[in-house]
Amino acid sequence: MAGYFELVDAPDGGYRIRMMDAAGDLMAVSVTFPTKRAAVAGIAQAREIAGTGLIRDRSGDSQSAVMASLAKRRTGAGTGRGSSLSGGTLAATKRTRAHH
């Protein structure tokens, strides 16, 4: 198993999603969703982003060689096949979305 999502109660009401790796270690925590239905829709969105989203390196020590390597793996460049990189995150952000 590659990992899984957990739906949990948010401390301020509503629900959050935790993305866990195969060993059960926390990988990311979502924003707060007002309903379970919205949280489940958030999981679908996270899956889409993880499978197709670009990587934007906004770190202070961005290493262009590392990012270029990841981009090649994602597009399959130089491999002769369309390999993918599931490296998206469902990180908590300062803004919350109202999902209905």
Chimera marker file (.cmm) of the C-alpha trace (Angstrom):
<marker_set name="trace">
<marker id="1" x="0.000" y="0.000" z="0.000" r="1" g="1" b="0" radius="0.5"/>
<marker id="2" x="1.339" y="3.410" z="-0.987" r="1" g="1" b="0" radius="0.5"/>
<marker id="3" x="-0.367" y="5.358" z="1.780" r="1" g="1" b="0" radius="0.5"/>
<marker id="4" x="-3.800" y="6.566" z="2.767" r="1" g="1" b="0" radius="0.5"/>
<marker id="5" x="-5.944" y="9.491" z="3.814" r="1" g="1" b="0" radius="0.5"/>
<marker id="6" x="-7.513" y="9.891" z="7.251" r="1" g="1" b="0" radius="0.5"/>
<marker id="7" x="-10.565" y="12.037" z="7.881" r="1" g="1" b="0" radius="0.5"/>
<marker id="8" x="-10.316" y="13.601" z="11.361" r="1" g="1" b="0" radius="0.5"/>
<marker id="9" x="-12.171" y="16.190" z="13.432" r="1" g="1" b="0" radius="0.5"/>
<marker id="10" x="-10.585" y="19.631" z="13.268" r="1" g="1" b="0" radius="0.5"/>
<marker id="11" x="-9.891" y="21.260" z="16.639" r="1" g="1" b="0" radius="0.5"/>
<marker id="12" x="-11.875" y="24.357" z="15.630" r="1" g="1" b="0" radius="0.5"/>
<marker id="13" x="-14.838" y="22.430" z="14.204" r="1" g="1" b="0" radius="0.5"/>
<marker id="14" x="-15.250" y="20.819" z="10.826" r="1" g="1" b="0" radius="0.5"/>
<marker id="15" x="-12.916" y="18.196" z="9.413" r="1" g="1" b="0" radius="0.5"/>
<marker id="16" x="-9.354" y="17.837" z="8.228" r="1" g="1" b="0" radius="0.5"/>
<marker id="17" x="-7.607" y="15.306" z="6.061" r="1" g="1" b="0" radius="0.5"/>
<marker id="18" x="-4.320" y="13.751" z="7.065" r="1" g="1" b="0" radius="0.5"/>
<marker id="19" x="-2.218" y="12.153" z="4.347" r="1" g="1" b="0" radius="0.5"/>
<marker id="20" x="-0.239" y="9.224" z="5.732" r="1" g="1" b="0" radius="0.5"/>
<marker id="21" x="2.554" y="7.203" z="4.141" r="1" g="1" b="0" radius="0.5"/>
<marker id="22" x="2.557" y="3.403" z="4.023" r="1" g="1" b="0" radius="0.5"/>
<marker id="23" x="4.285" y="3.214" z="7.432" r="1" g="1" b="0" radius="0.5"/>
<marker id="24" x="1.576" y="5.378" z="9.011" r="1" g="1" b="0" radius="0.5"/>
<marker id="25" x="3.743" y="8.486" z="9.280" r="1" g="1" b="0" radius="0.5"/>
<marker id="26" x="2.124" y="11.877" z="8.726" r="1" g="1" b="0" radius="0.5"/>
<marker id="27" x="2.941" y="13.453" z="5.362" r="1" g="1" b="0" radius="0.5"/>
<marker id="28" x="0.535" y="16.424" z="5.278" r="1" g="1" b="0" radius="0.5"/>
<marker id="29" x="-2.503" y="17.994" z="6.929" r="1" g="1" b="0" radius="0.5"/>
<marker id="30" x="-5.234" y="19.808" z="5.031" r="1" g="1" b="0" radius="0.5"/>
<marker id="31" x="-7.098" y="23.008" z="5.649" r="1" g="1" b="0" radius="0.5"/>
<marker id="32" x="-10.323" y="22.742" z="7.644" r="1" g="1" b="0" radius="0.5"/>
<marker id="33" x="-13.379" y="21.666" z="5.674" r="1" g="1" b="0" radius="0.5"/>
<marker id="34" x="-16.851" y="22.511" z="7.008" r="1" g="1" b="0" radius="0.5"/>
<marker id="35" x="-18.438" y="19.119" z="6.203" r="1" g="1" b="0" radius="0.5"/>
<marker id="36" x="-17.408" y="15.508" z="5.620" r="1" g="1" b="0" radius="0.5"/>
<marker id="37" x="-18.687" y="15.782" z="2.068" r="1" g="1" b="0" radius="0.5"/>
<marker id="38" x="-16.384" y="18.759" z="1.448" r="1" g="1" b="0" radius="0.5"/>
<marker id="39" x="-13.459" y="16.861" z="3.002" r="1" g="1" b="0" radius="0.5"/>
<marker id="40" x="-14.058" y="13.876" z="0.704" r="1" g="1" b="0" radius="0.5"/>
<marker id="41" x="-14.123" y="16.286" z="-2.257" r="1" g="1" b="0" radius="0.5"/>
<marker id="42" x="-10.820" y="17.659" z="-0.915" r="1" g="1" b="0" radius="0.5"/>
<marker id="43" x="-9.328" y="14.168" z="-1.061" r="1" g="1" b="0" radius="0.5"/>
<marker id="44" x="-10.328" y="13.893" z="-4.718" r="1" g="1" b="0" radius="0.5"/>
<marker id="45" x="-8.703" y="17.261" z="-5.374" r="1" g="1" b="0" radius="0.5"/>
<marker id="46" x="-5.530" y="16.206" z="-3.519" r="1" g="1" b="0" radius="0.5"/>
<marker id="47" x="-5.299" y="13.049" z="-5.625" r="1" g="1" b="0" radius="0.5"/>
<marker id="48" x="-5.567" y="15.112" z="-8.792" r="1" g="1" b="0" radius="0.5"/>
<marker id="49" x="-2.922" y="17.592" z="-7.642" r="1" g="1" b="0" radius="0.5"/>
<marker id="50" x="-0.550" y="14.827" z="-6.491" r="1" g="1" b="0" radius="0.5"/>
<marker id="51" x="-0.864" y="13.037" z="-9.814" r="1" g="1" b="0" radius="0.5"/>
<marker id="52" x="-0.604" y="15.990" z="-12.158" r="1" g="1" b="0" radius="0.5"/>
<marker id="53" x="0.481" y="19.081" z="-10.224" r="1" g="1" b="0" radius="0.5"/>
<marker id="54" x="3.704" y="20.892" z="-10.989" r="1" g="1" b="0" radius="0.5"/>
<marker id="55" x="6.409" y="21.366" z="-8.374" r="1" g="1" b="0" radius="0.5"/>
<marker id="56" x="7.053" y="24.984" z="-7.436" r="1" g="1" b="0" radius="0.5"/>
<marker id="57" x="10.233" y="25.354" z="-5.420" r="1" g="1" b="0" radius="0.5"/>
<marker id="58" x="9.829" y="28.429" z="-3.238" r="1" g="1" b="0" radius="0.5"/>
<marker id="59" x="12.531" y="27.456" z="-0.774" r="1" g="1" b="0" radius="0.5"/>
<marker id="60" x="15.454" y="29.736" z="-0.062" r="1" g="1" b="0" radius="0.5"/>
<marker id="61" x="17.963" y="27.087" z="-1.102" r="1" g="1" b="0" radius="0.5"/>
<marker id="62" x="16.300" y="25.891" z="-4.287" r="1" g="1" b="0" radius="0.5"/>
<marker id="63" x="18.500" y="23.446" z="-6.111" r="1" g="1" b="0" radius="0.5"/>
<marker id="64" x="17.724" y="23.712" z="-9.803" r="1" g="1" b="0" radius="0.5"/>
<marker id="65" x="19.492" y="20.423" z="-10.584" r="1" g="1" b="0" radius="0.5"/>
<marker id="66" x="17.239" y="18.530" z="-8.174" r="1" g="1" b="0" radius="0.5"/>
<marker id="67" x="14.106" y="20.188" z="-9.530" r="1" g="1" b="0" radius="0.5"/>
<marker id="68" x="15.167" y="19.520" z="-13.132" r="1" g="1" b="0" radius="0.5"/>
<marker id="69" x="15.683" y="15.862" z="-12.256" r="1" g="1" b="0" radius="0.5"/>
<marker id="70" x="12.212" y="15.675" z="-10.712" r="1" g="1" b="0" radius="0.5"/>
<marker id="71" x="10.702" y="17.365" z="-13.754" r="1" g="1" b="0" radius="0.5"/>
<marker id="72" x="12.350" y="14.815" z="-16.066" r="1" g="1" b="0" radius="0.5"/>
<marker id="73" x="11.018" y="11.932" z="-13.961" r="1" g="1" b="0" radius="0.5"/>
<marker id="74" x="7.551" y="13.488" z="-13.965" r="1" g="1" b="0" radius="0.5"/>
<marker id="75" x="7.341" y="13.920" z="-17.731" r="1" g="1" b="0" radius="0.5"/>
<marker id="76" x="9.253" y="10.782" z="-18.599" r="1" g="1" b="0" radius="0.5"/>
<marker id="77" x="11.880" y="12.835" z="-20.426" r="1" g="1" b="0" radius="0.5"/>
<marker id="78" x="14.872" y="10.728" z="-21.237" r="1" g="1" b="0" radius="0.5"/>
<marker id="79" x="13.188" y="7.536" z="-20.063" r="1" g="1" b="0" radius="0.5"/>
<marker id="80" x="11.225" y="6.670" z="-23.165" r="1" g="1" b="0" radius="0.5"/>
<marker id="81" x="8.077" y="6.318" z="-21.108" r="1" g="1" b="0" radius="0.5"/>
<marker id="82" x="5.592" y="8.531" z="-19.328" r="1" g="1" b="0" radius="0.5"/>
<marker id="83" x="6.601" y="7.924" z="-15.744" r="1" g="1" b="0" radius="0.5"/>
<marker id="84" x="4.971" y="10.028" z="-13.072" r="1" g="1" b="0" radius="0.5"/>
<marker id="85" x="6.054" y="11.513" z="-9.802" r="1" g="1" b="0" radius="0.5"/>
<marker id="86" x="3.488" y="11.633" z="-7.005" r="1" g="1" b="0" radius="0.5"/>
<marker id="87" x="5.038" y="14.384" z="-5.026" r="1" g="1" b="0" radius="0.5"/>
<marker id="88" x="2.133" y="16.735" z="-4.370" r="1" g="1" b="0" radius="0.5"/>
<marker id="89" x="1.209" y="17.760" z="-0.872" r="1" g="1" b="0" radius="0.5"/>
<marker id="90" x="-1.954" y="18.619" z="0.898" r="1" g="1" b="0" radius="0.5"/>
<marker id="91" x="-0.265" y="21.119" z="3.154" r="1" g="1" b="0" radius="0.5"/>
<marker id="92" x="-2.181" y="23.386" z="5.468" r="1" g="1" b="0" radius="0.5"/>
<marker id="93" x="-2.355" y="26.908" z="4.155" r="1" g="1" b="0" radius="0.5"/>
<marker id="94" x="-3.183" y="30.229" z="5.751" r="1" g="1" b="0" radius="0.5"/>
<marker id="95" x="-6.364" y="30.490" z="3.772" r="1" g="1" b="0" radius="0.5"/>
<marker id="96" x="-9.327" y="28.210" z="4.120" r="1" g="1" b="0" radius="0.5"/>
<marker id="97" x="-11.810" y="27.376" z="1.448" r="1" g="1" b="0" radius="0.5"/>
<marker id="98" x="-15.529" y="27.100" z="1.855" r="1" g="1" b="0" radius="0.5"/>
<marker id="99" x="-16.488" y="23.822" z="0.193" r="1" g="1" b="0" radius="0.5"/>
<marker id="100" x="-20.155" y="22.999" z="-0.217" r="1" g="1" b="0" radius="0.5"/>
<link id1="1" id2="2" r="1" g="1" b="0" radius="0.2"/>
<link id1="2" id2="3" r="1" g="1" b="0" radius="0.2"/>
<link id1="3" id2="4" r="1" g="1" b="0" radius="0.2"/>
<link id1="4" id2="5" r="1" g="1" b="0" radius="0.2"/>
<link id1="5" id2="6" r="1" g="1" b="0" radius="0.2"/>
<link id1="6" id2="7" r="1" g="1" b="0" radius="0.2"/>
<link id1="7" id2="8" r="1" g="1" b="0" radius="0.2"/>
<link id1="8" id2="9" r="1" g="1" b="0" radius="0.2"/>
<link id1="9" id2="10" r="1" g="1" b="0" radius="0.2"/>
<link id1="10" id2="11" r="1" g="1" b="0" radius="0.2"/>
<link id1="11" id2="12" r="1" g="1" b="0" radius="0.2"/>
<link id1="12" id2="13" r="1" g="1" b="0" radius="0.2"/>
<link id1="13" id2="14" r="1" g="1" b="0" radius="0.2"/>
<link id1="14" id2="15" r="1" g="1" b="0" radius="0.2"/>
<link id1="15" id2="16" r="1" g="1" b="0" radius="0.2"/>
<link id1="16" id2="17" r="1" g="1" b="0" radius="0.2"/>
<link id1="17" id2="18" r="1" g="1" b="0" radius="0.2"/>
<link id1="18" id2="19" r="1" g="1" b="0" radius="0.2"/>
<link id1="19" id2="20" r="1" g="1" b="0" radius="0.2"/>
<link id1="20" id2="21" r="1" g="1" b="0" radius="0.2"/>
<link id1="21" id2="22" r="1" g="1" b="0" radius="0.2"/>
<link id1="22" id2="23" r="1" g="1" b="0" radius="0.2"/>
<link id1="23" id2="24" r="1" g="1" b="0" radius="0.2"/>
<link id1="24" id2="25" r="1" g="1" b="0" radius="0.2"/>
<link id1="25" id2="26" r="1" g="1" b="0" radius="0.2"/>
<link id1="26" id2="27" r="1" g="1" b="0" radius="0.2"/>
<link id1="27" id2="28" r="1" g="1" b="0" radius="0.2"/>
<link id1="28" id2="29" r="1" g="1" b="0" radius="0.2"/>
<link id1="29" id2="30" r="1" g="1" b="0" radius="0.2"/>
<link id1="30" id2="31" r="1" g="1" b="0" radius="0.2"/>
<link id1="31" id2="32" r="1" g="1" b="0" radius="0.2"/>
<link id1="32" id2="33" r="1" g="1" b="0" radius="0.2"/>
<link id1="33" id2="34" r="1" g="1" b="0" radius="0.2"/>
<link id1="34" id2="35" r="1" g="1" b="0" radius="0.2"/>
<link id1="35" id2="36" r="1" g="1" b="0" radius="0.2"/>
<link id1="36" id2="37" r="1" g="1" b="0" radius="0.2"/>
<link id1="37" id2="38" r="1" g="1" b="0" radius="0.2"/>
<link id1="38" id2="39" r="1" g="1" b="0" radius="0.2"/>
<link id1="39" id2="40" r="1" g="1" b="0" radius="0.2"/>
<link id1="40" id2="41" r="1" g="1" b="0" radius="0.2"/>
<link id1="41" id2="42" r="1" g="1" b="0" radius="0.2"/>
<link id1="42" id2="43" r="1" g="1" b="0" radius="0.2"/>
<link id1="43" id2="44" r="1" g="1" b="0" radius="0.2"/>
<link id1="44" id2="45" r="1" g="1" b="0" radius="0.2"/>
<link id1="45" id2="46" r="1" g="1" b="0" radius="0.2"/>
<link id1="46" id2="47" r="1" g="1" b="0" radius="0.2"/>
<link id1="47" id2="48" r="1" g="1" b="0" radius="0.2"/>
<link id1="48" id2="49" r="1" g="1" b="0" radius="0.2"/>
<link id1="49" id2="50" r="1" g="1" b="0" radius="0.2"/>
<link id1="50" id2="51" r="1" g="1" b="0" radius="0.2"/>
<link id1="51" id2="52" r="1" g="1" b="0" radius="0.2"/>
<link id1="52" id2="53" r="1" g="1" b="0" radius="0.2"/>
<link id1="53" id2="54" r="1" g="1" b="0" radius="0.2"/>
<link id1="54" id2="55" r="1" g="1" b="0" radius="0.2"/>
<link id1="55" id2="56" r="1" g="1" b="0" radius="0.2"/>
<link id1="56" id2="57" r="1" g="1" b="0" radius="0.2"/>
<link id1="57" id2="58" r="1" g="1" b="0" radius="0.2"/>
<link id1="58" id2="59" r="1" g="1" b="0" radius="0.2"/>
<link id1="59" id2="60" r="1" g="1" b="0" radius="0.2"/>
<link id1="60" id2="61" r="1" g="1" b="0" radius="0.2"/>
<link id1="61" id2="62" r="1" g="1" b="0" radius="0.2"/>
<link id1="62" id2="63" r="1" g="1" b="0" radius="0.2"/>
<link id1="63" id2="64" r="1" g="1" b="0" radius="0.2"/>
<link id1="64" id2="65" r="1" g="1" b="0" radius="0.2"/>
<link id1="65" id2="66" r="1" g="1" b="0" radius="0.2"/>
<link id1="66" id2="67" r="1" g="1" b="0" radius="0.2"/>
<link id1="67" id2="68" r="1" g="1" b="0" radius="0.2"/>
<link id1="68" id2="69" r="1" g="1" b="0" radius="0.2"/>
<link id1="69" id2="70" r="1" g="1" b="0" radius="0.2"/>
<link id1="70" id2="71" r="1" g="1" b="0" radius="0.2"/>
<link id1="71" id2="72" r="1" g="1" b="0" radius="0.2"/>
<link id1="72" id2="73" r="1" g="1" b="0" radius="0.2"/>
<link id1="73" id2="74" r="1" g="1" b="0" radius="0.2"/>
<link id1="74" id2="75" r="1" g="1" b="0" radius="0.2"/>
<link id1="75" id2="76" r="1" g="1" b="0" radius="0.2"/>
<link id1="76" id2="77" r="1" g="1" b="0" radius="0.2"/>
<link id1="77" id2="78" r="1" g="1" b="0" radius="0.2"/>
<link id1="78" id2="79" r="1" g="1" b="0" radius="0.2"/>
<link id1="79" id2="80" r="1" g="1" b="0" radius="0.2"/>
<link id1="80" id2="81" r="1" g="1" b="0" radius="0.2"/>
<link id1="81" id2="82" r="1" g="1" b="0" radius="0.2"/>
<link id1="82" id2="83" r="1" g="1" b="0" radius="0.2"/>
<link id1="83" id2="84" r="1" g="1" b="0" radius="0.2"/>
<link id1="84" id2="85" r="1" g="1" b="0" radius="0.2"/>
<link id1="85" id2="86" r="1" g="1" b="0" radius="0.2"/>
<link id1="86" id2="87" r="1" g="1" b="0" radius="0.2"/>
<link id1="87" id2="88" r="1" g="1" b="0" radius="0.2"/>
<link id1="88" id2="89" r="1" g="1" b="0" radius="0.2"/>
<link id1="89" id2="90" r="1" g="1" b="0" radius="0.2"/>
<link id1="90" id2="91" r="1" g="1" b="0" radius="0.2"/>
<link id1="91" id2="92" r="1" g="1" b="0" radius="0.2"/>
<link id1="92" id2="93" r="1" g="1" b="0" radius="0.2"/>
<link id1="93" id2="94" r="1" g="1" b="0" radius="0.2"/>
<link id1="94" id2="95" r="1" g="1" b="0" radius="0.2"/>
<link id1="95" id2="96" r="1" g="1" b="0" radius="0.2"/>
<link id1="96" id2="97" r="1" g="1" b="0" radius="0.2"/>
<link id1="97" id2="98" r="1" g="1" b="0" radius="0.2"/>
<link id1="98" id2="99" r="1" g="1" b="0" radius="0.2"/>
<link id1="99" id2="100" r="1" g="1" b="0" radius="0.2"/>
</marker_set>
